[in-house]
Structure formats: structure tokens, C-alpha cells
Amino acid sequence: MSLYECVFIARQDLATPQVETLADDLANILTAQGGTVTKREYWGLRNIAYRIRKNRKGHYVLFNVDAPSSAVKEFERQMSINEDVLRYLSVRVDELEDGPSAVMQSKNQRDERPRRDGDDRPSRREGGYSRGPRASEGGEA
């Protein structure tokens, strides 16, 4: 069996549970054909570079698959029929990477990034600025 990385983009108007159900259905197609899904990542709702069927955003899902080529062909055929799938891409790889993908790593690093030197502004996550009372509201007039 061959190793594949498969990514598909689902429509933006689907809710996250619907995308998970769609991913489950597609994974079942692979397992029914004799393949296995070794890793599945939901990358979230992301911007698309150009409009696809009036959608500017899409739900991205990654599969790492160990399956025969016939199973991947059926998987791609089912995705092309499904109206909820905007685009898909399956790439054969020599080995599957362990751990989170590059997209998930960059997302985690962005959240944990240290603040710049000399940046004494409060973080937006920490509540931002407090103005205090205005001159017209305060005690002195």
C-alpha cells in the first residue's frame, strides 16, 4: 500500500460538526476500500486565495492515509461528487510525518510568540487599555 497526504476544503457555510461528519464519511470510504487513516487534522475555517463557487473561506481538513491507489481514486471520486467539498488534493509521499503538520505548528507558535522588545502596550487578550475617567466626568471642572 502507498502513503498519501490528502487535503480537502469544505464550504464555509457548514458548521464544524457537519465538517467532522463529512470527514468521517470520507474516512469510511477509505477504510471500506482497505485503507487506513493514520492522522486527521482539522485546520479550521481559513481564507481562500480566490473565490470558489461564491465562497471566500473554507474548512480545511488533512488526512494522512495508508491505502491502495484504487481506494484513493474512489476517495477522490466521492469528493468530486460531493457538493460540500470545494477542492481536494491527494499527494503520494515517501513517508508520513509524525506529530502535528506544519500548519498546526505555525498556529501554535503564533499563539506562543514572545512579545517584541520595547513593546509596553498591554495585550488585547489581557483586556487592553483603560482610559480612566474623562475630564468632563471627573471631580475637577
C-alpha positions in Angstrom: 0.0 0.0 0.0 1.1 3.6 -0.6 1.2 6.6 1.7 -0.8 9.7 0.8 -1.5 13.2 2.2 -5.0 14.3 1.3 -6.4 17.8 2.0 -9.9 19.0 1.2 -11.7 22.3 1.6 -15.4 22.2 2.6 -17.9 25.0 2.1 -17.8 27.9 4.6 -21.5 27.7 5.5 -21.1 24.2 7.1 -20.9 24.1 10.8 -17.9 22.4 12.4 -19.9 19.2 13.4 -21.1 18.9 9.8 -17.5 19.1 8.6 -16.5 16.4 11.1 -19.3 14.2 9.8 -18.2 14.8 6.3 -14.6 13.8 7.2 -15.9 10.7 9.0 -17.9 9.7 5.9 -14.8 10.2 3.7 -12.6 8.3 6.1 -15.1 5.4 6.0 -14.8 5.3 2.2 -11.0 4.7 2.6 -11.4 2.1 5.3 -14.1 0.2 3.3 -11.6 0.0 0.3 -8.9 -1.5 2.5 -7.0 1.7 3.6 -6.4 3.3 6.9 -6.4 6.9 8.0 -3.4 7.3 10.3 -3.9 11.0 11.1 -6.7 13.5 10.7 -6.4 17.3 11.4 -9.0 20.0 11.3 -7.3 23.2 10.3 -10.3 25.4 10.8 -12.1 28.0 8.8 -9.5 29.8 6.7 -9.4 32.3 3.9 -9.1 31.0 0.3 -6.9 32.8 -2.2 -9.7 33.2 -4.7 -13.5 32.7 -4.7 -14.6 29.1 -5.4 -18.3 28.7 -6.0 -19.1 32.0 -4.3 -17.1 31.0 -1.2 -14.2 33.2 0.2 -13.5 30.9 3.1 -13.4 27.2 3.7 -12.9 24.5 6.3 -9.6 22.7 5.7 -9.1 19.1 6.7 -5.9 17.0 6.3 -5.8 13.2 6.1 -2.7 11.0 6.3 -3.6 7.8 4.5 -2.1 4.4 4.0 -4.2 2.9 1.2 -4.0 1.3 -2.2 -4.3 3.6 -5.2 -7.8 2.2 -6.0 -9.0 3.4 -2.6 -7.6 6.8 -3.1 -9.2 7.0 -6.6 -12.6 6.1 -5.1 -12.0 8.7 -2.3 -11.3 11.4 -4.9 -14.3 10.4 -7.0 -16.6 10.7 -3.9 -15.1 14.1 -3.1 -15.7 15.3 -6.7 -19.4 14.3 -6.4 -20.0 15.8 -3.0 -21.2 19.4 -3.2 -19.9 20.3 0.2 -16.3 19.7 -1.0 -14.9 22.7 -2.9 -11.4 21.5 -3.6 -9.2 18.5 -2.8 -5.7 17.3 -3.4 -4.1 13.9 -2.8 -0.3 13.6 -2.9 1.7 10.4 -2.7 4.6 10.7 -0.2 7.5 8.5 0.8 6.8 8.7 4.5 4.1 10.3 6.7 5.2 12.8 9.2 4.6 12.2 12.9 3.2 14.9 15.1 1.3 18.0 14.1 1.6 19.2 10.5 3.4 22.5 9.5 0.1 24.4 9.5 -0.7 23.3 13.1 2.8 24.0 14.3 2.8 27.6 12.9 -0.6 28.1 14.5 0.7 27.0 17.9 3.9 29.1 17.5 1.9 32.2 16.6 -0.1 31.8 19.9 3.1 31.3 22.0 5.2 34.0 20.3 7.0 36.3 22.7 6.3 40.0 22.7 8.7 42.4 21.0 11.3 44.3 22.9 10.2 47.8 23.8 6.6 47.0 23.3 5.0 48.1 26.6 1.4 48.1 25.3 -1.0 45.8 27.1 -2.1 42.7 25.2 -5.5 42.7 23.7 -6.1 39.4 25.3 -5.3 40.9 28.7 -8.1 43.5 28.4 -6.4 46.3 26.6 -6.2 49.9 27.8 -8.3 51.6 30.5 -8.9 55.3 29.9 -9.9 56.2 33.4 -12.5 59.0 34.0 -12.8 61.7 31.4 -12.1 65.3 32.3 -15.8 66.3 31.9 -16.9 63.4 34.2 -14.4 63.7 36.9 -14.2 65.7 40.1 -12.5 68.9 38.8 -14.3 71.2 36.4 
